[in-house]
Amino acid sequence: MTANAQRKAPALDLESTKAGQVALKFFFNLMDKWQCTVEEQMVLLGSIGRSTLYKYRQLPEIRLPRDTLERVSYLMGIHKSLRILFGDQPSTYEWVRKANSEAPFNGNSALQLMLAGSVVDLADVRRYLDGVRG
């Protein structure tokens, strides 16, 4: 093995401003794929204000609150699970809006559950998809 192959990529400090920028870039790309409204985006980020959302859209290097990073982390896990289950096709991104009779959705869509606003709701969707993946 060469010295370059043995080197690992440096870990990104989650409290760094660069980590905040990366998280926001992911978030807004996902929101485009899910076709989320401004209001939905504000709730998914923790019921932030409209001016904060528009500030975040500029993708600043910013130290995000721990709650915001946790929310984006759950969304990353949800996205990853959907990509594993469905691949990169339109149905992958439509799944979050489709009604689902299974618990914890009880006839609602995953997005409706996530829009209840709690971090736990994001965690429930993630946990459900992890269970489906096996």
Wavefront OBJ file of the C-alpha trace (Angstrom):
o trace
v 0.000 0.000 0.000
v 1.255 3.440 -0.801
v 1.401 6.216 1.758
v -1.410 8.027 -0.067
v -3.665 4.973 0.087
v -3.083 4.683 3.857
v -4.122 8.263 4.528
v -7.678 8.842 5.530
v -9.708 11.862 4.577
v -9.737 14.308 7.474
v -12.909 14.204 9.508
v -15.137 17.221 9.197
v -15.586 18.980 12.547
v -19.368 19.115 12.950
v -19.101 22.382 14.821
v -17.136 24.057 12.057
v -18.533 26.659 9.724
v -17.646 24.423 6.766
v -19.802 21.614 8.193
v -22.709 24.039 8.385
v -22.247 25.012 4.760
v -22.089 21.370 3.628
v -25.228 20.526 5.629
v -27.138 23.438 4.113
v -26.077 22.550 0.588
v -27.332 18.993 1.093
v -30.560 20.236 2.666
v -31.491 22.593 -0.151
v -30.614 20.033 -2.828
v -32.880 17.515 -1.103
v -35.670 20.060 -0.716
v -35.552 20.648 -4.477
v -35.843 16.911 -5.105
v -38.729 16.602 -2.633
v -40.321 19.785 -4.039
v -40.801 21.224 -0.559
v -42.296 24.652 -0.078
v -40.561 27.406 1.849
v -42.905 26.775 4.765
v -42.105 23.052 4.771
v -38.389 23.793 4.687
v -38.711 26.156 7.634
v -40.454 23.451 9.697
v -37.976 20.725 8.721
v -35.116 22.931 9.912
v -36.792 23.427 13.279
v -39.417 26.109 12.649
v -36.846 28.729 11.770
v -37.841 32.159 10.524
v -38.187 33.044 6.860
v -35.255 35.484 7.015
v -33.029 32.787 8.526
v -34.026 30.370 5.759
v -33.139 32.926 3.095
v -29.834 33.602 4.823
v -29.142 29.860 4.815
v -29.995 29.680 1.084
v -26.880 31.768 0.419
v -24.894 28.753 1.716
v -22.754 30.731 4.129
v -19.955 29.138 6.073
v -21.882 29.173 9.335
v -21.836 27.269 12.590
v -25.322 25.756 12.675
v -27.178 25.055 15.910
v -26.880 21.478 17.144
v -30.631 20.928 16.606
v -30.360 21.991 12.967
v -27.406 19.685 12.345
v -29.283 16.817 13.977
v -32.299 17.442 11.746
v -30.167 17.541 8.593
v -28.426 14.358 9.723
v -31.779 12.551 9.967
v -32.738 13.845 6.528
v -29.421 12.534 5.161
v -30.189 9.112 6.610
v -33.699 9.163 5.169
v -32.343 10.132 1.761
v -29.665 7.436 1.904
v -32.220 4.766 2.801
v -34.543 5.829 0.002
v -31.667 5.721 -2.497
v -30.743 2.219 -1.327
v -34.355 1.036 -1.522
v -35.424 2.726 -4.767
v -32.276 3.906 -6.546
v -32.034 7.279 -8.251
v -35.405 7.544 -9.951
v -38.368 9.906 -9.558
v -40.253 7.481 -7.299
v -37.404 7.770 -4.803
v -38.242 11.408 -4.232
v -42.023 10.978 -4.494
v -42.130 8.422 -1.658
v -42.079 11.080 1.065
v -45.409 12.504 -0.177
v -47.268 9.212 -0.636
v -49.754 8.037 1.982
v -48.520 5.068 3.975
v -50.815 2.844 6.043
v -47.993 1.398 8.157
v -46.958 2.646 11.576
v -45.790 5.301 12.321
v -47.547 6.985 9.373
v -51.088 5.654 9.941
v -52.367 6.790 6.545
v -50.276 9.958 6.342
v -47.174 10.509 4.262
v -43.664 10.521 5.674
v -43.478 14.238 4.943
v -46.678 14.883 6.904
v -45.159 13.063 9.864
v -41.891 14.995 9.572
v -43.812 18.273 9.353
v -45.221 17.680 12.826
v -42.018 19.517 13.678
v -40.261 17.382 16.251
v -36.818 15.852 15.803
v -38.433 12.620 17.006
v -40.705 12.663 13.956
v -37.659 12.762 11.672
v -36.103 9.966 13.721
v -39.276 7.864 13.373
v -39.151 8.096 9.569
v -35.468 7.231 9.586
v -36.036 4.288 11.923
v -38.905 3.016 9.748
v -36.733 3.088 6.619
v -33.837 1.424 8.440
v -36.249 -1.357 9.396
v -37.475 -1.746 5.822
v -33.887 -1.966 4.630
v -33.236 -4.726 7.171
l 1 2 3 4 5 6 7 8 9 10 11 12 13 14 15 16 17 18 19 20 21 22 23 24 25 26 27 28 29 30 31 32 33 34 35 36 37 38 39 40 41 42 43 44 45 46 47 48 49 50 51 52 53 54 55 56 57 58 59 60 61 62 63 64 65 66 67 68 69 70 71 72 73 74 75 76 77 78 79 80 81 82 83 84 85 86 87 88 89 90 91 92 93 94 95 96 97 98 99 100 101 102 103 104 105 106 107 108 109 110 111 112 113 114 115 116 117 118 119 120 121 122 123 124 125 126 127 128 129 130 131 132 133 134
